[in-house]
C-alpha cells in the first residue's frame, strides 16, 4: 500500500505523465500485476488509493527530488535513499504536528499532567508510533494528525470564532477526505463543542463562518475529486471497488 500511496509523486514529478503504467520502473513490482487496475469506464490505469497521502508527503519529496536532480547527474531512483528519508521525515513531521495539536487541545480541558499521560498512552498504547516511524508511507499517521487538527481548530473556533480557524478546520477536513474518502465522516468532530446547551443558537449566529468552513472543505477536497474524475470517470467513484478484493461500503459481510 505504501508504494501505491507514494506512486503519485514519481508519476507526476519524475515520469511527467498521468499514466500509471509509467511508474513501473520506479516501483518494486509491475503495477498492473498488483493493485493498479484498468478502469472500464475510462480505459485508464488508476491507483486504488486516494491522492491525499502523496499530498502530505509532497513537500519532503520535493526537497529530496531537488537534491537528487542537482547532485545525481540526472540518474533518479524514486525508491532510493533520499526519497526513503523524505518519506520518513514526512511521517515524523506530521507525527510531531499531530501530537502538538493534540497536546494543545487537551490543555483546553485538562491539567498538564492529565494531558501528558493521555499523550503517552495514545503514542505507545496505540499504533500511532509505529505508523510514524515504520510505515510513514501509509495514510494512518497523516489521518491521525489531521483529526488532531480538526479537534484543536474546532475547539478554538467555538471559543473565539474567526475566519482563520474556520478555514483551517475546513482545510483539515478536506485533506482528510483526500487521504481516505470516508475520512470525511471526521468532519462531524468540528461540531463537538455544540454539545453544550447554547450550541444551536451559537451555530445560527455564526452561519457565515460555518459557510466559510464548508467552502474550505470543498476547496481542499478538489485534488481527490479531480483524481476520481480523471481516472474513474466520476467525481463520486469508489476507488476501492476496483481492487482484486473489492471493498463495497453498501454490501457489508458481517456474518461472513
JOWO-V11219 format. One record per residue. RES is the residue in one letter. SS is DSSP state (~ for helix, > for strand, _ for the rest). PSI is psi in whole degrees, -180 to 180 (none if undefined). Layout:
# JOWO-V11219
res: {RES,RES}
ss: {SS,SS}
psi: {PSI,PSI}
This chain:
# JOWO-V11219
res: {X,X,X,X,X,X,X,X,X,X,X,X,X,X,X,X,X,X,X,X,X,X,X,X,X,X,X,X,X,X,X,X,X,X,X,X,X,X,X,X,X,X,X,X,X,X,X,X,X,X,X,X,X,X,X,X,X,X,X,X,X,X,X,X,X,X,X,X,X,X,X,X,X,X,X,X,X,X,X,X,X,X,X,X,X,X,X,X,X,X,X,X,X,X,X,X,X,X,X,X,X,X,X,X,X,X,X,X,X,X,X,X,X,X,X,X,X,X,X,X,X,X,X,X,X,X,X,X,X,X,X,X,X,X,X,X,X,X,X,X,X,X,X,X,X,X,X,X,X,X,X,X,X,X,X,X,X,X,X,X,X,X,X,X,X,X,X,X,X,X,X,X,X,X,X,X,X,X,X,X,X,X,X,X,X,X,X,X,X,X,X,X,X,X,X,X,X,X,X,X,X,X,X,X,X,X,X,X,X,X,X,X,X,X,X,X,X,X,X,X,X,X,X,X,X,X,X,X,X,X,X,X,X,X,X,X,X,X,X,X,X,X,X,X,X,X,X,X,X,X,X,X,X,X,X,X}
ss: {_,~,~,~,~,~,~,~,~,~,~,~,~,_,_,_,_,_,_,~,~,~,~,~,~,~,_,_,_,_,~,~,~,_,_,_,>,>,_,_,_,_,_,_,>,>,_,_,_,_,_,~,~,~,~,~,~,~,~,~,~,~,~,~,~,~,~,~,~,~,~,_,_,_,_,_,_,_,_,_,~,~,~,~,~,~,~,~,~,~,~,~,~,~,~,~,~,~,~,~,~,~,~,~,~,~,~,_,_,_,_,~,~,~,~,~,~,~,~,~,~,~,~,~,_,_,_,~,~,~,~,~,~,_,_,_,_,_,_,~,~,~,~,~,~,~,~,~,~,~,~,~,~,~,~,~,~,~,~,_,_,_,~,~,~,~,~,~,~,~,~,~,~,~,~,~,~,~,~,_,~,~,~,~,~,~,~,~,~,~,~,~,~,~,~,_,_,_,~,~,~,~,~,~,~,_,~,~,~,~,~,~,~,~,~,~,~,~,~,~,~,~,~,~,~,~,~,~,~,~,~,~,_,_,_,_,_,_,~,~,~,~,_,_,_,_,_,_,_,_,_,_,_,_,_,_}
psi: {-37,-43,-36,-39,-45,-24,-24,-33,-54,-28,-50,-39,-28,-49,-16,48,167,4,116,-12,-26,-13,-4,-45,-15,-3,169,-10,156,127,-44,-18,-5,-131,-14,138,149,126,119,-37,-30,-18,7,151,128,154,142,-11,145,172,-9,-40,-41,-37,-42,-35,-21,-45,-38,-39,-42,-40,-46,-43,-40,-43,-43,-42,-35,-26,-8,14,30,-6,116,125,106,-12,14,173,-45,-39,-35,-44,-38,-44,-40,-45,-36,-47,-43,-39,-45,-33,-48,-42,-47,-44,-40,-46,-38,-41,-47,-35,-47,-34,-17,-22,-21,168,166,-38,-45,-41,-44,-44,-43,-43,-45,-42,-45,-39,-48,-12,4,-172,8,-50,-41,-48,-23,-37,-23,-32,55,-7,-6,171,-13,-44,-31,-38,-44,-48,-38,-32,-41,-38,-40,-42,-50,-48,-34,-41,-42,-36,-47,-19,-43,89,127,155,-34,-51,-29,-44,-44,-42,-43,-41,-40,-41,-42,-40,-32,-41,-40,-32,-50,126,-41,-6,-16,-19,-27,-13,-24,-24,-30,-29,10,-32,-17,0,-10,165,-35,6,-47,-46,-35,-40,-40,-40,-29,31,-44,-37,-40,-36,-40,-40,-44,-41,-39,-38,-46,-43,-45,-20,-10,-44,-44,-38,-40,-41,-46,-43,-42,-48,-34,-9,6,142,-16,22,151,100,-28,-17,-7,6,168,-38,90,149,112,112,-26,7,66,147,53,-47,-24,none}
